[in-house]
């Protein structure tokens, strides 16, 4: 599937498409003009010997921000930045995550507030379209200054360095020149910083994790419905009356989903001897629903991040400003992802409690759900 990178808002319905279906990218004409404008502004304002000082453009980085870098050393500064931060460790990142990372970085750079040249963006698109995926490692990012180490590994092949997947084989990135006729790029001012600043590593994992979490949330209702029938539970806890007087959106959705799944069940329609069912059965809408509300919050955070510029400094040609701020910080995603982990854990917890009830020898079920318990252990 082909996708055009533009300033059009990417909504939550596009997340699955981006993660699993898009195989080819192109820049819209508007995106091209924004990128060209941002780069032209930097070249004109900071491309002379007596240019004003601006962080990451003609200075060192971090605590070396007050060290002025001379014009003739700018390209080396950017190359040194990439090489010095390519220090990831651990297992290699799955290729499906790397593809999402590339998409997210291309999208962020396309707004024109990062000041990179169009050659950098088009080379990243070339990698994406040809399934040339930089080898990236799981460990190394702290998130406080963005995903510096993983993104540095993503950027190395732009320089003809590092490793890259070519035809599912890990190769030295220098092979790009012979196999594809691709010459290494010489990074201009700020380009190295724009590439490694940002949250695209954690954002890629967030998108992938959210999509899997949504699947698990749906599947959890199928397993809950099987358990509800298996334990001969009443459907009354799922009727809308109780949920409309506590109308959390996720709770309402969960209760209705259970009713839909159990529609037509003969067991559910039988008269019940039990006065009420255990928490782990009748509280499914309340627990699953709260998790759904959490996933909705996480979705909002992820969608906002995907439509954002997350490097530093930010370039504003129209107002003649370069603002050194902190959009690279990963805290919005970090808190959302912790929240999502809690929400999924609660779905697992209540599922385990239902399994315990099913094995407890109650309601006509044999202990441990096994024939002739004792002789057999279940």
C-alpha positions as CSV (number, residue, x, y, z in Angstrom):
1,X,0.0,0.0,0.0
2,X,1.3,3.5,-0.9
3,X,1.1,6.4,1.5
4,X,1.7,10.1,0.9
5,X,3.6,11.9,3.7
6,X,1.9,15.2,4.3
7,X,0.6,17.5,7.0
8,X,-2.8,15.8,7.0
9,X,-3.7,14.6,10.5
10,X,-3.0,10.9,11.0
11,X,-5.9,9.5,13.1
12,X,-6.1,6.4,15.1
13,X,-7.8,4.5,12.3
14,X,-4.6,4.8,10.3
15,X,-2.3,3.2,12.9
16,X,-2.9,-0.4,11.8
17,X,-2.4,0.6,8.2
18,X,0.9,2.3,9.0
19,X,2.2,-0.6,11.1
20,X,1.2,-3.5,8.9
21,X,0.1,-2.4,5.4
22,X,2.1,0.6,4.1
23,X,5.0,-0.6,1.9
24,X,5.7,2.5,-0.1
25,X,6.1,6.2,0.9
26,X,6.2,9.4,-1.1
27,X,6.4,13.1,-0.1
28,X,3.5,15.4,-1.0
29,X,4.5,18.6,-2.8
30,X,3.5,20.5,0.3
31,X,5.9,18.4,2.5
32,X,8.7,19.0,0.0
33,X,8.2,22.7,0.1
34,X,8.2,22.8,3.9
35,X,11.4,20.8,4.1
36,X,13.1,22.9,1.5
37,X,12.0,26.1,3.3
38,X,13.4,25.0,6.6
39,X,16.7,24.0,5.2
40,X,17.1,27.1,3.1
41,X,16.4,29.2,6.2
42,X,19.2,27.5,8.1
43,X,21.7,27.7,5.2
44,X,21.0,31.4,4.7
45,X,21.1,32.4,8.4
46,X,23.8,30.1,9.8
47,X,25.9,29.3,6.7
48,X,28.4,32.2,7.1
49,X,31.5,32.5,9.3
50,X,30.0,35.3,11.3
51,X,26.6,33.6,11.8
52,X,24.8,33.9,15.1
53,X,25.2,31.1,17.6
54,X,22.4,28.5,17.8
55,X,22.4,25.2,19.7
56,X,23.1,22.1,17.6
57,X,23.7,24.2,14.5
58,X,27.1,25.7,15.2
59,X,27.7,24.6,18.8
60,X,28.6,21.4,20.7
61,X,25.9,19.3,22.4
62,X,24.5,19.0,25.9
63,X,26.8,20.6,28.4
64,X,29.1,21.6,25.6
65,X,26.4,23.9,24.2
66,X,28.5,27.0,24.8
67,X,31.4,25.7,22.6
68,X,31.2,27.4,19.3
69,X,32.0,25.1,16.2
70,X,33.5,26.8,13.2
71,X,31.9,26.6,9.8
72,X,34.5,24.2,8.3
73,X,33.8,21.7,11.1
74,X,30.0,21.6,10.9
75,X,29.8,18.4,8.8
76,X,32.3,16.6,11.0
77,X,30.4,17.7,14.1
78,X,27.2,16.0,12.8
79,X,28.9,12.8,11.7
80,X,30.7,12.6,15.1
81,X,27.4,13.0,16.9
82,X,25.9,10.0,15.0
83,X,28.9,7.8,15.5
84,X,29.4,8.6,19.2
85,X,25.8,7.8,20.1
86,X,25.6,4.5,18.1
87,X,26.3,2.5,21.3
88,X,23.1,0.4,21.6
89,X,23.3,-3.1,23.1
90,X,21.2,-6.2,23.6
91,X,19.0,-7.9,21.1
92,X,18.3,-6.4,17.7
93,X,15.0,-4.6,17.3
94,X,12.4,-6.6,15.3
95,X,12.1,-5.4,11.7
96,X,8.4,-4.5,12.0
97,X,9.4,-2.0,14.7
98,X,12.2,-0.6,12.6
99,X,9.8,0.0,9.7
100,X,7.4,1.9,12.0
101,X,10.4,3.9,13.4
102,X,11.4,5.0,9.8
103,X,7.8,6.0,9.1
104,X,7.6,8.1,12.3
105,X,10.9,9.8,11.7
106,X,10.0,10.7,8.1
107,X,6.7,12.0,9.3
108,X,8.3,14.2,12.0
109,X,10.9,15.6,9.6
110,X,8.4,16.3,6.9
111,X,6.8,19.3,8.8
112,X,9.9,21.4,8.0
113,X,10.6,22.4,11.6
114,X,13.7,20.2,11.9
115,X,15.8,22.0,9.2
116,X,17.0,18.9,7.5
117,X,17.7,18.7,3.7
118,X,15.2,17.0,1.5
119,X,18.0,14.5,0.5
120,X,18.0,13.1,4.1
121,X,14.3,12.6,4.1
122,X,14.3,11.1,0.6
123,X,17.1,8.7,1.6
124,X,15.0,7.5,4.6
125,X,12.1,7.0,2.2
126,X,14.4,5.0,-0.1
127,X,15.3,2.7,2.8
128,X,11.6,2.2,3.7
129,X,10.5,1.6,0.1
130,X,13.2,-0.9,-0.6
131,X,13.0,-2.7,2.8
132,X,16.5,-1.6,3.7
133,X,16.2,-1.6,7.5
134,X,19.1,-0.4,9.7
135,X,20.1,-2.8,12.4
136,X,19.0,-1.2,15.8
137,X,19.5,-2.6,19.3
138,X,16.9,-2.7,22.1
139,X,19.0,-1.2,24.9
140,X,20.5,2.3,25.1
141,X,17.7,4.8,25.1
142,X,16.9,6.7,28.3
143,X,14.2,8.8,26.7
144,X,15.1,12.0,28.5
145,X,16.8,13.4,25.4
146,X,14.9,11.3,23.0
147,X,15.9,7.9,21.7
148,X,19.5,8.9,21.0
149,X,21.2,5.5,20.8
150,X,18.5,3.7,18.7
151,X,18.0,6.6,16.4
152,X,21.8,6.9,15.9
153,X,21.9,3.3,14.7
154,X,19.0,4.1,12.4
155,X,21.0,7.0,11.0
156,X,24.3,5.3,10.5
157,X,23.5,3.7,7.1
158,X,22.8,7.3,5.8
159,X,26.6,7.7,6.3
160,X,27.5,4.4,4.8
161,X,28.2,3.1,8.3
162,X,26.7,0.5,10.6
163,X,24.7,-2.5,9.6
164,X,21.5,-2.9,7.5
165,X,19.2,-5.7,6.5
166,X,19.5,-6.3,2.7
167,X,17.2,-9.1,1.5
168,X,16.8,-10.3,5.1
169,X,20.5,-10.6,5.5
170,X,22.5,-8.4,7.9
171,X,25.1,-6.6,5.8
172,X,27.6,-3.8,6.3
173,X,26.0,-0.5,5.2
174,X,28.9,0.1,2.8
175,X,27.2,-2.5,0.6
176,X,24.6,0.1,-0.3
177,X,27.0,1.8,-2.7
178,X,27.7,-1.3,-4.7
179,X,24.2,-2.9,-4.5
180,X,22.1,0.2,-5.0
181,X,24.5,2.9,-6.2
182,X,23.8,4.9,-3.1
183,X,26.5,7.3,-2.0
184,X,26.9,8.1,1.7
185,X,25.5,11.5,2.7
186,X,27.4,14.4,4.2
187,X,25.2,15.7,6.9
188,X,24.7,19.5,7.1
189,X,24.2,21.6,10.1
190,X,21.7,20.3,12.6
191,X,20.9,17.2,10.5
192,X,22.6,14.7,12.8
193,X,20.9,16.2,15.8
194,X,17.5,16.1,14.0
195,X,18.0,12.5,13.2
196,X,18.9,11.2,16.7
197,X,16.7,13.6,18.7
198,X,13.1,12.5,19.0
199,X,10.9,9.7,20.3
200,X,10.5,7.5,17.2
201,X,11.9,4.4,18.9
202,X,9.5,4.4,21.8
203,X,6.7,5.7,19.6
204,X,7.2,2.7,17.2
205,X,6.9,0.3,20.1
206,X,4.0,2.2,21.5
207,X,2.1,1.9,18.2
208,X,2.8,-1.8,17.9
209,X,2.0,-2.4,21.5
210,X,-1.3,-0.5,21.4
211,X,-2.5,-2.4,18.3
212,X,-1.7,-5.7,20.0
213,X,-3.4,-4.5,23.2
214,X,-6.6,-3.7,21.3
215,X,-6.6,-7.2,19.9
216,X,-6.1,-8.7,23.4
217,X,-8.9,-6.5,24.8
218,X,-11.3,-8.0,22.2
219,X,-10.1,-11.5,22.7
220,X,-10.4,-11.2,26.5
221,X,-14.2,-10.8,26.0
222,X,-14.4,-14.0,24.0
223,X,-12.6,-16.0,26.8
224,X,-14.7,-14.2,29.4
225,X,-17.9,-15.2,27.6
226,X,-16.8,-18.8,27.5
227,X,-16.0,-18.7,31.2
228,X,-19.4,-17.1,32.0
229,X,-21.2,-19.9,30.2
230,X,-18.9,-22.5,31.7
231,X,-19.6,-21.3,35.2
232,X,-23.4,-21.0,34.5
233,X,-23.5,-17.3,35.3
234,X,-26.4,-14.9,34.9
235,X,-26.5,-12.3,32.2
236,X,-28.1,-9.7,34.4
237,X,-24.8,-8.0,35.5
238,X,-24.3,-7.1,31.8
239,X,-27.7,-5.5,31.1
240,X,-27.4,-1.8,30.3
241,X,-29.5,-0.5,33.2
242,X,-26.7,-0.8,35.8
243,X,-24.1,0.6,33.4
244,X,-26.1,3.6,32.3
245,X,-26.1,4.8,35.9
246,X,-22.3,4.6,36.0
247,X,-21.7,5.5,32.3
248,X,-18.0,5.1,31.8
249,X,-17.5,4.6,28.1
250,X,-15.4,1.5,28.3
251,X,-17.7,-0.1,30.8
252,X,-20.7,0.4,28.6
253,X,-18.8,-1.0,25.6
254,X,-17.5,-4.0,27.5
255,X,-21.0,-4.9,28.8
256,X,-22.6,-4.6,25.4
257,X,-19.8,-6.7,23.8
258,X,-20.4,-9.5,26.4
259,X,-24.2,-9.4,25.6
260,X,-23.5,-9.6,21.9
261,X,-21.1,-12.6,22.3
262,X,-23.6,-14.5,24.6
263,X,-26.6,-13.7,22.5
264,X,-28.4,-17.0,21.8
265,X,-26.6,-19.0,24.5
266,X,-28.9,-21.7,25.9
267,X,-26.9,-21.9,29.1
268,X,-27.3,-18.1,29.7
269,X,-31.1,-18.4,29.3
270,X,-31.4,-21.2,31.9
271,X,-32.9,-20.4,35.3
272,X,-30.1,-19.8,37.9
273,X,-30.0,-21.2,41.4
274,X,-27.1,-18.9,42.4
275,X,-28.0,-15.5,43.9
276,X,-25.0,-13.7,42.3
277,X,-21.8,-14.6,40.6
278,X,-18.2,-14.0,41.8
279,X,-16.5,-10.7,41.1
280,X,-14.3,-12.1,38.4
281,X,-17.4,-12.8,36.3
282,X,-19.9,-10.1,37.0
283,X,-17.3,-7.3,37.2
284,X,-15.8,-8.0,33.8
285,X,-17.4,-4.8,32.3
286,X,-16.0,-2.7,35.2
287,X,-12.5,-4.1,34.9
288,X,-12.2,-4.6,31.1
289,X,-14.0,-1.2,30.7
290,X,-11.5,0.7,32.8
291,X,-8.7,-0.9,30.7
292,X,-10.5,0.2,27.5
293,X,-10.7,3.8,28.8
294,X,-7.0,3.5,29.5
295,X,-6.3,2.3,25.9
296,X,-8.3,5.2,24.6
297,X,-6.1,7.6,26.6
298,X,-3.0,5.9,25.3
299,X,-4.3,6.1,21.7
300,X,-4.8,9.8,22.1
301,X,-1.3,10.3,23.3
302,X,0.2,8.2,20.6
303,X,-1.8,9.9,17.8
304,X,-0.7,13.3,19.2
305,X,3.0,12.2,19.2
306,X,2.8,10.8,15.7
307,X,1.6,14.1,14.4
308,X,4.3,16.1,16.2
309,X,7.9,17.4,15.8
310,X,10.1,15.9,18.5
311,X,13.6,17.1,17.9
312,X,15.5,20.1,19.1
313,X,16.0,22.9,18.3
314,X,12.8,23.7,16.4
315,X,13.1,25.9,13.3
316,X,10.5,28.5,12.4
317,X,11.4,30.2,9.1
318,X,8.3,32.4,9.0
319,X,9.0,34.0,12.3
320,X,12.8,33.9,11.9
321,X,13.3,31.9,15.1
322,X,15.3,28.8,16.2
323,X,13.9,27.8,19.6
324,X,15.9,25.4,21.8
325,X,13.2,23.6,23.8
326,X,12.5,20.1,24.9
327,X,10.1,18.3,22.6
328,X,12.4,15.3,22.5
329,X,11.5,14.3,26.0
330,X,9.7,10.9,26.2
331,X,7.7,11.5,29.3
332,X,4.2,11.7,27.6
333,X,4.8,8.3,26.0
334,X,6.5,6.8,29.0
335,X,3.6,7.5,31.4
336,X,1.0,6.3,28.8
337,X,2.9,3.1,28.2
338,X,3.2,2.4,31.9
339,X,-0.6,3.0,32.2
340,X,-1.2,0.6,29.3
341,X,0.9,-2.1,31.0
342,X,-1.2,-1.7,34.2
343,X,-4.4,-1.9,32.2
344,X,-3.4,-5.1,30.5
345,X,-2.2,-6.6,33.8
346,X,-5.6,-6.1,35.2
347,X,-7.2,-8.0,32.3
348,X,-4.8,-10.9,33.0
349,X,-5.5,-10.8,36.8
350,X,-9.3,-11.1,36.4
351,X,-8.9,-13.8,33.8
352,X,-6.7,-15.8,36.3
353,X,-9.4,-15.5,39.0
354,X,-12.0,-16.9,36.6
355,X,-9.8,-19.8,35.8
356,X,-9.4,-20.5,39.6
357,X,-13.2,-20.5,40.0
358,X,-13.7,-22.9,37.0
359,X,-11.2,-25.4,38.6
360,X,-12.6,-25.1,42.1
361,X,-15.2,-27.9,41.8
362,X,-18.3,-25.6,42.1
363,X,-21.5,-25.4,40.1
364,X,-21.4,-29.0,38.9
365,X,-17.9,-28.8,37.5
366,X,-15.4,-31.4,38.6
367,X,-12.3,-30.3,40.5
368,X,-9.6,-29.1,38.2
369,X,-12.0,-29.7,35.3
370,X,-10.8,-33.3,35.1
371,X,-12.7,-36.6,34.9
372,X,-12.4,-38.6,38.2
373,X,-10.4,-36.0,40.1
374,X,-7.9,-37.6,42.5
375,X,-7.0,-40.4,40.2
376,X,-6.4,-37.7,37.6
377,X,-4.8,-34.4,38.5
378,X,-6.2,-32.1,35.8
